[in-house]
Amino acid sequence: MSRAGNNFSRITQKPDVMGGKACIRGMRVTVGMVVGQVGAGHSFDEILADYPCLEREDVLQALHYAAWRAKEREVPLTTA
């Protein structure tokens, strides 16, 4: 998937896989699942052990993709 000069060769989106969510290499592992693991404090090694189908580059590209999507539009945050 390439958008605006970004090359996300490991990120796929298909309507019939995980409801069209961004996935890693067409597998049923979503970018959100990977980023959530990082956000929960899991190391790359822990993630790769939990998801043996993944490679280190998959995790890096998932993070890059998530950062790119976050920059794509601003979402106002509510204040407490």
C-alpha positions as CSV (number, residue, x, y, z in Angstrom):
1,M,0.0,0.0,0.0
2,S,1.5,3.3,-1.0
3,R,0.0,6.6,-0.1
4,A,1.4,10.1,-0.5
5,G,4.9,8.8,-1.1
6,N,4.8,6.3,1.8
7,N,5.7,2.7,1.0
8,F,3.8,0.3,3.2
9,S,4.5,-2.9,1.4
10,R,3.7,-5.1,4.4
11,I,0.3,-3.4,5.2
12,T,-2.7,-4.7,3.3
13,Q,-6.4,-3.9,3.4
14,K,-9.0,-6.2,2.0
15,P,-12.7,-6.0,2.7
16,D,-12.9,-9.8,3.3
17,V,-10.0,-9.9,5.8
18,M,-10.6,-8.6,9.3
19,G,-13.4,-6.3,8.1
20,G,-11.1,-4.3,5.9
21,K,-8.8,-3.2,8.7
22,A,-5.1,-2.6,8.0
23,C,-3.4,-6.0,8.4
24,I,0.1,-7.3,8.2
25,R,0.8,-9.0,4.9
26,G,-2.8,-10.2,4.4
27,M,-2.8,-12.1,7.6
28,R,-5.4,-11.8,10.3
29,V,-3.1,-9.7,12.4
30,T,-4.1,-6.1,12.3
31,V,-1.9,-3.0,12.7
32,G,-4.1,-2.1,15.7
33,M,-3.3,-5.4,17.4
34,V,0.5,-4.9,16.9
35,V,0.4,-1.2,18.0
36,G,-1.7,-2.1,21.0
37,Q,0.9,-4.6,22.1
38,V,3.6,-2.0,21.9
39,G,1.4,0.5,23.7
40,A,0.9,-2.1,26.5
41,G,4.6,-2.2,27.0
42,H,5.5,-5.4,25.2
43,S,8.9,-5.6,23.6
44,F,9.4,-6.5,20.0
45,D,10.8,-9.9,21.1
46,E,7.6,-10.6,23.1
47,I,5.4,-9.6,20.2
48,L,7.4,-11.8,17.8
49,A,7.1,-14.7,20.3
50,D,3.4,-14.2,20.6
51,Y,2.9,-13.8,16.9
52,P,5.5,-16.2,15.3
53,C,4.1,-15.4,11.8
54,L,5.4,-11.8,12.2
55,E,8.9,-10.4,11.4
56,R,10.6,-7.5,13.0
57,E,10.0,-5.4,9.9
58,D,6.3,-6.1,10.2
59,V,6.2,-4.5,13.7
60,L,8.3,-1.5,12.5
61,Q,6.0,-0.9,9.5
62,A,2.9,-1.2,11.7
63,L,4.2,1.5,13.9
64,H,5.2,3.7,11.0
65,Y,1.8,3.2,9.4
66,A,0.0,4.1,12.6
67,A,2.1,7.2,13.0
68,W,1.4,8.2,9.4
69,R,-2.4,7.7,10.0
70,A,-2.3,9.7,13.2
71,K,-0.7,12.6,11.3
72,E,-3.3,12.4,8.5
73,R,-5.9,14.3,10.4
74,E,-6.2,16.1,13.7
75,V,-8.7,14.8,16.2
76,P,-9.6,17.3,19.0
77,L,-9.0,15.8,22.5
78,T,-11.4,16.5,25.3
79,T,-10.0,18.1,28.4
80,A,-10.8,16.8,31.9
